[in-house]
């Protein structure tokens, strides 16, 4: 929205602040020569062409969440141990004395996962051997696979004691692994299997294993980033007030703006294969004068429902719900014309409002998103009545009045305008504490293009204007005190036949060509 037309006029009026000035006796010099066109901004989606006119696209995404915002798997350690219930004597070399499967639970409640795909993550495996000879460990995680191959690792662990067991450890990358969490019977959720197999050293002696010996392995799943998940994701409520600022509107200090008939849409996109319930709790904006307008409509504080997304990896399609606000069902015109720089939109969304109706078959894909968008596209046509912009800029100029110095000057702005707006400008010269020392009023206005004539070459109305800002001796004597310049620009859209402000459309090729000159009268002190 900061690309709207009036701000361009404001920028032109202060463009000279960027130029260094040389004080000479009775001289005139050009400072700025430029042409401002809205067409230069078309790579910005704020403005889009619509035939021979321009539309303003005020679309903003205020919510965009995916799997990582819905599901967080904490670092989890699974452990499997074995210690004999009776002493085992004369265990021969190469004998498998442990072959056991266990289930382990990931604490994810209320989420109930059946399957996940790991985009990034690691597993740290550590195995312990408490006997006096080497032992051979085989670790399998039957539900953890990559390209159909089950995760397994073999470790030869040196001898140890009950008090100080031998151990081996390793950190492994498990990116791009699939993890099945349905357990041993494939009917559960949040359950991971492990299989521990241990055999004695094939090249070692007979051994004895006592009930005090504990064989163990640990697997720490760490920093898991998931890009696909299947299961039931609970009925979490996502509620927030989204506040955003439109800085351009902060500069409007007075006047009014009338927009053409327009509408606004709130679009809810559900890219997850689960039901969604939502509610728009509020929408309001506050302008620079402190005036707040609350959007009033039957759609506010009423529940809506969005169906699950459909399809799969190659046929995926999100579901959408659209809330429409127009002049027939809301106060949208007053809402937009308030020119609120501070915008607040409240929403409340709930996953699976009816519970686990899919039997744990909800799915979230890497490209699944829940989005909330605000969209308003309206013709760049406006009626302004003294719409006033103010902006302040730093200034640092000094001169010694006891030496050669400037006594008076004129800043002249020559403009060719093809926008249907007129502009009256005032400069306020201020000290460092924002106290106004001098006021410089333009001697005329930049006239609306409609006050001119149509150019048969490009079909645009054009009007030439000359505006002078006269800097008197009193202002220039205070030049060392002046540290800031506040520019005030007041805009109107007059009908050329009666002078009444009316709705005017901005043509596609509209431009403002400007030339800024400075004339100075200098007193020479020898």
NORFEN-V423929 format. One record per residue. N is the residue number from 1. RES is the residue in three letters. PHI is phi in degrees with one decimal (* if undefined). OMEGA is omega in whole degrees, 0 to 359 (999 if undefined). D_FIRST is the distance of its C-alpha to the first C-alpha in Angstrom with 2 decimals. Layout:
((N/RES/PHI/OMEGA/D_FIRST) (N/RES/PHI/OMEGA/D_FIRST))
//
This chain:
((1/UNK/*/182/0.00) (2/UNK/-66.8/181/3.80) (3/UNK/-90.7/182/5.25) (4/UNK/-63.6/191/5.82) (5/UNK/-55.2/188/9.58) (6/UNK/-57.6/182/11.05) (7/UNK/-63.9/179/10.15) (8/UNK/-64.7/176/12.17) (9/UNK/-60.8/182/15.05) (10/UNK/-61.2/179/14.97) (11/UNK/-63.3/180/15.31) (12/UNK/-62.3/185/18.18) (13/UNK/-67.4/181/19.98) (14/UNK/-114.1/185/20.33) (15/UNK/-61.4/184/20.88) (16/UNK/-68.5/182/24.57) (17/UNK/-65.2/183/24.42) (18/UNK/-84.2/185/24.47) (19/UNK/-102.2/173/27.84) (20/UNK/-72.7/182/31.22) (21/UNK/-111.3/176/33.41) (22/UNK/-106.0/185/37.14) (23/UNK/-89.0/178/39.22) (24/UNK/-128.9/182/41.97) (25/UNK/-78.7/174/44.22) (26/UNK/41.6/180/42.91) (27/UNK/-134.2/177/40.44) (28/UNK/-136.7/182/37.32) (29/UNK/-150.9/174/34.93) (30/UNK/-73.0/180/31.63) (31/UNK/-113.5/183/28.85) (32/UNK/-136.5/170/25.77) (33/UNK/-141.5/185/25.62) (34/UNK/-157.0/175/22.49) (35/UNK/-128.0/180/20.56) (36/UNK/-101.9/180/16.80) (37/UNK/-131.0/175/15.70) (38/UNK/-67.2/181/12.56) (39/UNK/-64.1/177/14.92) (40/UNK/-68.4/184/15.02) (41/UNK/-99.4/187/11.57) (42/UNK/-70.5/173/12.83) (43/UNK/-77.0/173/13.82) (44/UNK/-96.1/185/10.26) (45/UNK/-71.9/175/9.85) (46/UNK/-63.6/182/6.31) (47/UNK/-119.0/178/8.72) (48/UNK/-135.1/180/12.23) (49/UNK/-74.2/176/15.31) (50/UNK/-138.6/184/17.16) (51/UNK/66.5/180/20.47) (52/UNK/-93.3/179/20.35) (53/UNK/-124.8/186/16.90) (54/UNK/-123.7/173/13.30) (55/UNK/-105.7/173/11.39) (56/UNK/-100.8/180/7.74) (57/UNK/-104.4/184/8.13) (58/UNK/-104.5/182/6.69) (59/UNK/-87.5/177/9.65) (60/UNK/-145.2/175/10.68) (61/UNK/-92.8/183/14.32) (62/UNK/-104.5/175/15.74) (63/UNK/-146.8/179/19.33) (64/UNK/-152.7/184/21.05) (65/UNK/-121.9/180/24.73) (66/UNK/-130.8/185/27.79) (67/UNK/-58.7/183/31.51) (68/UNK/-64.8/178/31.44) (69/UNK/-85.2/181/29.56) (70/UNK/-95.1/189/32.15) (71/UNK/-128.1/175/35.31) (72/UNK/-130.3/179/36.72) (73/UNK/-97.0/182/40.30) (74/UNK/-69.8/173/41.96) (75/UNK/-57.2/187/44.43) (76/UNK/-132.5/176/47.63) (77/UNK/-109.0/172/51.24) (78/UNK/-106.6/182/53.84) (79/UNK/-133.1/173/57.55) (80/UNK/-132.2/183/60.69) (81/UNK/-125.1/174/64.13) (82/UNK/-143.2/168/67.75) (83/UNK/-142.2/186/70.91) (84/UNK/-65.1/177/74.20) (85/UNK/-82.7/175/75.86) (86/UNK/-135.3/178/79.25) (87/UNK/-67.2/177/80.45) (88/UNK/-111.1/183/80.43) (89/UNK/-110.0/176/83.35) (90/UNK/53.9/175/84.19) (91/UNK/-72.5/186/80.87) (92/UNK/-73.7/177/81.55) (93/UNK/-61.0/176/79.40) (94/UNK/71.3/182/76.46) (95/UNK/-89.8/177/76.61) (96/UNK/-84.0/183/73.41) (97/UNK/-108.8/174/73.68) (98/UNK/-136.8/173/70.08) (99/UNK/-154.1/189/68.14) (100/UNK/-138.8/176/65.77) (101/UNK/-113.5/175/62.43) (102/UNK/-132.3/174/60.28) (103/UNK/-109.5/180/57.02) (104/UNK/-130.3/185/54.35) (105/UNK/-107.3/168/51.51) (106/UNK/-88.1/181/47.89) (107/UNK/-82.0/184/46.66) (108/UNK/-124.6/185/43.48) (109/UNK/-50.9/7/44.07) (110/UNK/-87.6/180/42.66) (111/UNK/-71.1/180/41.45) (112/UNK/-124.3/186/44.23) (113/UNK/-94.8/173/43.84) (114/UNK/-104.8/184/46.02) (115/UNK/-153.7/175/44.59) (116/UNK/-139.4/171/42.09) (117/UNK/-118.4/184/41.26) (118/UNK/-89.9/175/40.92) (119/UNK/-77.8/178/38.30) (120/UNK/-147.8/178/39.46) (121/UNK/158.9/180/42.12) (122/UNK/-132.9/172/45.64) (123/UNK/-132.3/178/48.96) (124/UNK/-106.5/182/51.55) (125/UNK/-105.5/177/55.08) (126/UNK/-138.2/181/58.06) (127/UNK/-122.1/186/61.62) (128/UNK/-125.8/179/64.69) (129/UNK/-122.1/184/68.39) (130/UNK/-97.1/185/71.00) (131/UNK/-100.2/189/74.21) (132/UNK/-83.7/173/76.47) (133/UNK/-133.4/177/75.73) (134/UNK/-61.6/174/72.74) (135/UNK/-134.2/183/70.82) (136/UNK/-110.6/183/68.68) (137/UNK/-105.1/169/65.46) (138/UNK/-121.0/181/63.49) (139/UNK/-109.1/175/60.10) (140/UNK/-122.8/171/58.44) (141/UNK/-118.8/190/55.25) (142/UNK/-57.3/181/55.92) (143/UNK/-90.1/183/52.42) (144/UNK/-104.3/185/50.67) (145/UNK/-135.5/173/50.63) (146/UNK/-138.0/184/49.14) (147/UNK/54.8/177/49.73) (148/UNK/83.3/182/52.34) (149/UNK/-96.6/182/54.29) (150/UNK/-71.6/178/54.98) (151/UNK/-69.3/173/54.20) (152/UNK/-154.3/179/57.47) (153/UNK/-141.7/177/58.83) (154/UNK/-111.1/180/62.39) (155/UNK/-136.1/170/63.51) (156/UNK/-102.4/188/66.90) (157/UNK/-112.2/181/67.20) (158/UNK/-63.6/182/69.91) (159/UNK/-62.4/178/72.48) (160/UNK/-155.8/177/71.88) (161/UNK/-131.4/177/73.26) (162/UNK/-61.6/182/72.33) (163/UNK/-76.8/184/71.33) (164/UNK/-138.8/184/69.65) (165/UNK/-69.0/170/68.65) (166/UNK/-70.8/181/67.73) (167/UNK/-149.7/172/64.16) (168/UNK/-138.1/180/61.76) (169/UNK/-144.9/184/57.97) (170/UNK/-160.2/174/55.16) (171/UNK/-107.5/185/51.36) (172/UNK/-121.6/176/50.13) (173/UNK/-83.2/178/46.79) (174/UNK/-114.4/175/46.19) (175/UNK/-60.8/178/42.92) (176/UNK/68.8/172/42.85) (177/UNK/-92.8/170/45.58) (178/UNK/-95.6/179/45.68) (179/UNK/-125.0/176/47.02) (180/UNK/-90.0/184/48.83) (181/UNK/-115.4/181/48.94) (182/UNK/-91.7/175/51.21) (183/UNK/78.9/186/54.31) (184/UNK/-65.5/182/57.83) (185/UNK/-96.1/179/58.12) (186/UNK/60.6/182/54.61) (187/UNK/-123.1/187/54.08) (188/UNK/-105.9/178/52.37) (189/UNK/-150.6/180/49.01) (190/UNK/57.7/182/47.96) (191/UNK/-114.5/178/51.41) (192/UNK/-119.2/179/52.19) (193/UNK/-91.7/169/55.70) (194/UNK/-138.7/176/57.62) (195/UNK/-122.3/180/61.06) (196/UNK/-113.9/176/63.25) (197/UNK/-122.9/181/66.33) (198/UNK/-132.9/174/68.73) (199/UNK/-134.8/181/72.00) (200/UNK/-73.4/182/74.56) (201/UNK/-62.3/180/75.10) (202/UNK/-60.6/182/76.88) (203/UNK/-105.3/183/78.78) (204/UNK/-101.2/180/79.52) (205/UNK/-83.2/169/82.37) (206/UNK/-63.4/183/82.79) (207/UNK/-131.2/173/80.78) (208/UNK/-117.1/179/80.81) (209/UNK/-121.9/183/77.73) (210/UNK/-101.1/180/78.07) (211/UNK/-67.7/178/76.19) (212/UNK/-85.3/179/74.77) (213/UNK/-82.2/178/72.88) (214/UNK/-121.4/175/69.19) (215/UNK/-96.4/188/67.32) (216/UNK/-150.8/166/63.54) (217/UNK/-134.3/178/60.32) (218/UNK/-125.9/176/56.79) (219/UNK/-133.7/180/53.50) (220/UNK/-100.5/173/50.29) (221/UNK/-85.8/189/47.11) (222/UNK/-131.0/173/44.41) (223/UNK/53.5/180/40.63) (224/UNK/-73.8/173/40.36) (225/UNK/-111.6/188/37.02) (226/UNK/-104.8/177/37.12) (227/UNK/-117.8/172/35.25) (228/UNK/-151.6/178/37.21) (229/UNK/-149.8/177/38.92) (230/UNK/-132.6/180/41.00) (231/UNK/156.5/175/42.32) (232/UNK/-120.6/189/41.21) (233/UNK/-102.1/178/38.21) (234/UNK/75.0/179/38.95) (235/UNK/-122.3/180/36.90) (236/UNK/-57.9/175/34.52) (237/UNK/-103.7/178/31.90) (238/UNK/-111.1/187/28.37) (239/UNK/-133.8/183/26.71) (240/UNK/-163.3/167/23.78) (241/UNK/-109.7/180/21.09) (242/UNK/-93.6/181/17.78) (243/UNK/-116.0/176/15.76) (244/UNK/-139.3/187/12.41) (245/UNK/-114.8/173/10.47) (246/UNK/-110.6/189/7.04) (247/UNK/-56.5/182/8.70) (248/UNK/-53.7/184/7.01) (249/UNK/-69.6/178/8.43) (250/UNK/-63.1/184/11.66) (251/UNK/-85.6/181/12.53) (252/UNK/-84.3/185/13.01) (253/UNK/-113.8/182/16.75) (254/UNK/-163.3/176/18.13) (255/UNK/85.3/182/18.13) (256/UNK/-138.1/181/16.70) (257/UNK/-134.2/176/14.34) (258/UNK/-113.1/181/15.74) (259/UNK/-103.6/177/13.99) (260/UNK/-69.8/176/16.20) (261/UNK/-52.8/186/17.90) (262/UNK/-145.3/179/15.62) (263/UNK/-148.1/177/16.07) (264/UNK/-136.8/179/14.79) (265/UNK/-123.4/167/16.75) (266/UNK/-107.1/184/17.82) (267/UNK/-110.8/178/19.51) (268/UNK/-109.4/181/22.28) (269/UNK/-113.0/179/23.85) (270/UNK/-107.1/180/27.31) (271/UNK/-100.6/180/28.53) (272/UNK/-117.7/184/31.63) (273/UNK/-84.9/175/34.98) (274/UNK/-157.2/180/35.30) (275/UNK/-72.4/183/34.42) (276/UNK/-140.7/173/31.42) (277/UNK/-113.4/182/31.04) (278/UNK/-143.5/177/27.85) (279/UNK/-154.3/171/26.56) (280/UNK/-88.2/188/23.22) (281/UNK/-85.4/178/24.37) (282/UNK/-169.9/171/21.57) (283/UNK/-149.3/180/17.97) (284/UNK/-150.9/174/16.95) (285/UNK/-142.2/181/14.41) (286/UNK/-126.9/182/15.42) (287/UNK/-92.0/186/14.04) (288/UNK/-66.8/178/15.20) (289/UNK/-87.4/180/18.39) (290/UNK/89.1/179/19.33) (291/UNK/-81.3/181/19.10) (292/UNK/-112.9/174/18.67) (293/UNK/-119.2/178/18.34) (294/UNK/-98.7/178/19.80) (295/UNK/-68.7/181/19.22) (296/UNK/-114.0/180/22.71) (297/UNK/-166.1/180/24.04) (298/UNK/-65.6/181/27.15) (299/UNK/-74.2/180/25.29) (300/UNK/-77.1/178/24.63) (301/UNK/61.9/170/27.51) (302/UNK/-119.6/183/29.29) (303/UNK/-70.5/170/30.26) (304/UNK/-130.9/183/29.30) (305/UNK/-128.8/179/30.98) (306/UNK/-122.9/181/30.00) (307/UNK/-67.6/175/32.86) (308/UNK/-64.7/170/33.66) (309/UNK/-62.9/181/32.53) (310/UNK/-123.3/178/35.29) (311/UNK/90.0/181/37.04) (312/UNK/-138.2/188/37.84) (313/UNK/-56.4/185/37.20) (314/UNK/-103.2/182/37.21) (315/UNK/-136.0/187/36.28) (316/UNK/-70.7/178/33.59) (317/UNK/-147.4/179/31.16) (318/UNK/-71.8/174/28.85) (319/UNK/-101.4/182/28.85) (320/UNK/-132.3/172/25.83) (321/UNK/-135.5/183/25.33) (322/UNK/-124.1/174/22.58) (323/UNK/-102.1/184/21.99) (324/UNK/-106.7/177/20.78) (325/UNK/-124.6/177/19.51) (326/UNK/-136.2/184/19.84) (327/UNK/-71.3/179/21.33) (328/UNK/-86.6/183/24.79) (329/UNK/-124.1/183/24.65) (330/UNK/-161.3/175/22.14) (331/UNK/-99.4/187/20.41) (332/UNK/-60.6/181/17.00) (333/UNK/-64.5/178/16.50) (334/UNK/-64.0/181/17.22) (335/UNK/-61.5/182/15.15) (336/UNK/-74.6/182/11.83) (337/UNK/-72.8/176/13.08) (338/UNK/-68.8/178/13.83) (339/UNK/54.0/182/10.32) (340/UNK/-72.6/178/11.25) (341/UNK/-80.5/177/10.07) (342/UNK/-107.2/184/12.66) (343/UNK/-110.1/178/12.62) (344/UNK/-131.9/176/15.99) (345/UNK/-129.0/179/17.32) (346/UNK/-106.5/181/21.02) (347/UNK/-146.9/177/23.00) (348/UNK/-142.9/181/26.59) (349/UNK/-122.9/178/27.97) (350/UNK/-131.0/175/31.64) (351/UNK/-77.7/175/33.31) (352/UNK/44.1/184/36.52) (353/UNK/-60.8/180/36.70) (354/UNK/-104.2/178/40.21) (355/UNK/86.8/186/41.53) (356/UNK/-84.3/183/43.06) (357/UNK/-80.2/182/43.38) (358/UNK/-94.2/183/43.24) (359/UNK/67.7/179/46.28) (360/UNK/78.0/181/44.40) (361/UNK/-112.7/170/42.91) (362/UNK/-62.1/178/39.20) (363/UNK/-136.2/173/37.57) (364/UNK/-128.3/184/34.53) (365/UNK/-98.6/178/33.96) (366/UNK/-57.9/183/32.21) (367/UNK/-96.7/180/29.33) (368/UNK/-75.5/179/29.25) (369/UNK/-139.0/165/26.04) (370/UNK/-106.8/184/25.01) (371/UNK/-123.2/174/21.29) (372/UNK/-128.4/184/19.16) (373/UNK/-121.3/170/15.88) (374/UNK/-107.4/184/13.45) (375/UNK/-135.8/174/12.46) (376/UNK/-145.5/177/11.20) (377/UNK/-123.0/184/11.24) (378/UNK/-137.5/177/11.80) (379/UNK/-59.5/175/12.98) (380/UNK/-76.3/179/11.10) (381/UNK/-133.3/185/13.78) (382/UNK/-151.3/173/13.86) (383/UNK/-120.7/181/16.67) (384/UNK/-112.8/179/16.40) (385/UNK/-131.4/181/19.41) (386/UNK/66.7/177/19.49) (387/UNK/-61.8/190/15.83) (388/UNK/-116.0/175/16.33) (389/UNK/-109.6/175/14.43) (390/UNK/-130.0/174/16.53) (391/UNK/-150.1/185/16.60) (392/UNK/-121.4/182/19.76) (393/UNK/-131.7/177/21.30) (394/UNK/-75.0/178/24.66) (395/UNK/-141.7/181/27.55) (396/UNK/-141.2/178/30.99) (397/UNK/-123.7/180/33.55) (398/UNK/-139.0/172/37.24) (399/UNK/-150.5/180/40.39) (400/UNK/-102.5/184/44.03) (401/UNK/-68.1/179/45.27) (402/UNK/-83.7/178/48.83) (403/UNK/-118.9/177/48.21) (404/UNK/-58.6/184/46.68) (405/UNK/-151.7/180/43.32) (406/UNK/-85.9/180/40.83) (407/UNK/-101.4/180/41.63) (408/UNK/-156.5/180/38.99) (409/UNK/-165.5/179/36.18) (410/UNK/-135.7/171/33.65) (411/UNK/-99.3/183/30.14) (412/UNK/-109.7/178/29.66) (413/UNK/-116.8/174/26.50) (414/UNK/-102.3/187/27.30) (415/UNK/-129.8/167/24.45) (416/UNK/-115.1/190/24.35) (417/UNK/-112.7/173/21.47) (418/UNK/-116.7/171/20.65) (419/UNK/-92.9/181/17.62) (420/UNK/-82.2/178/18.88) (421/UNK/-129.8/170/17.89) (422/UNK/-104.2/184/20.33) (423/UNK/-141.4/172/19.80) (424/UNK/-111.4/188/22.28) (425/UNK/-124.5/176/22.19) (426/UNK/-137.5/174/24.19) (427/UNK/-107.0/175/24.95) (428/UNK/-112.1/180/26.27) (429/UNK/-93.8/189/28.58) (430/UNK/-125.6/174/29.04) (431/UNK/-87.1/185/31.33) (432/UNK/-68.4/179/30.58) (433/UNK/-99.7/178/30.56) (434/UNK/72.3/173/27.93) (435/UNK/-79.1/181/30.73) (436/UNK/-76.0/179/30.12) (437/UNK/-93.5/182/33.07) (438/UNK/-147.0/177/32.30) (439/UNK/-118.1/181/30.01) (440/UNK/-118.5/182/29.52) (441/UNK/-98.0/177/28.46) (442/UNK/-61.0/184/27.68) (443/UNK/-77.1/177/30.65) (444/UNK/-158.9/182/28.65) (445/UNK/-112.5/167/25.21) (446/UNK/-78.8/187/23.18) (447/UNK/-78.2/175/24.05) (448/UNK/-64.0/178/22.06) (449/UNK/-59.7/182/22.86) (450/UNK/-71.2/174/24.59) (451/UNK/-81.5/181/27.16) (452/UNK/-101.5/183/28.27) (453/UNK/-127.4/180/29.76) (454/UNK/-80.1/177/28.79) (455/UNK/-94.4/185/29.34) (456/UNK/-68.0/181/31.48) (457/UNK/-72.5/182/30.63) (458/UNK/-112.9/177/26.95) (459/UNK/75.7/181/26.85) (460/UNK/-103.1/168/24.26) (461/UNK/-73.4/181/24.94) (462/UNK/-139.0/178/25.16) (463/UNK/-140.8/177/26.16) (464/UNK/-94.4/179/27.50) (465/UNK/-141.3/172/27.38) (466/UNK/-126.4/183/28.90) (467/UNK/-124.8/179/27.81) (468/UNK/-113.6/170/30.07) (469/UNK/-111.5/185/29.62) (470/UNK/-92.0/178/33.23) (471/UNK/-98.0/184/34.11) (472/UNK/-84.7/184/37.47) (473/UNK/-63.3/181/40.25) (474/UNK/-63.2/180/39.47) (475/UNK/-66.3/182/35.94) (476/UNK/-73.1/175/37.27) (477/UNK/-67.1/180/40.09) (478/UNK/-94.0/187/37.58) (479/UNK/-58.6/180/35.64) (480/UNK/-71.1/179/36.91) (481/UNK/-87.6/185/35.51) (482/UNK/-78.8/182/32.03) (483/UNK/-117.1/181/29.78) (484/UNK/-144.0/174/26.33) (485/UNK/-126.1/174/24.56) (486/UNK/-103.8/179/22.03) (487/UNK/-101.6/176/20.28) (488/UNK/-117.4/181/19.60) (489/UNK/-123.5/181/18.08) (490/UNK/-110.5/186/18.54) (491/UNK/-113.5/175/17.17) (492/UNK/-139.1/178/19.01) (493/UNK/-124.2/186/19.31) (494/UNK/-76.0/168/23.13) (495/UNK/-75.1/185/25.36) (496/UNK/-63.8/183/27.72) (497/UNK/-85.4/183/30.76) (498/UNK/-129.9/178/30.51) (499/UNK/76.3/181/27.78) (500/UNK/-82.5/179/26.19) (501/UNK/-68.1/182/22.41) (502/UNK/-134.6/178/21.51) (503/UNK/-66.5/181/18.80) (504/UNK/-127.5/177/18.07) (505/UNK/-90.2/180/16.62) (506/UNK/-89.1/181/15.11) (507/UNK/-71.3/187/17.67) (508/UNK/-60.7/185/17.18) (509/UNK/-96.4/186/18.89) (510/UNK/-57.3/180/17.55) (511/UNK/-149.8/173/18.04) (512/UNK/-132.7/178/18.97) (513/UNK/-98.2/185/22.13) (514/UNK/-131.9/169/23.28) (515/UNK/-132.8/183/26.45) (516/UNK/-112.3/181/26.94) (517/UNK/-124.1/177/30.59) (518/UNK/-124.4/174/32.48) (519/UNK/-117.3/183/36.00) (520/UNK/-126.6/174/38.10) (521/UNK/-110.3/189/41.54) (522/UNK/-113.8/175/43.45) (523/UNK/-96.1/183/46.59) (524/UNK/-96.7/176/49.00) (525/UNK/-114.8/183/51.27) (526/UNK/-87.4/999/54.06))
//
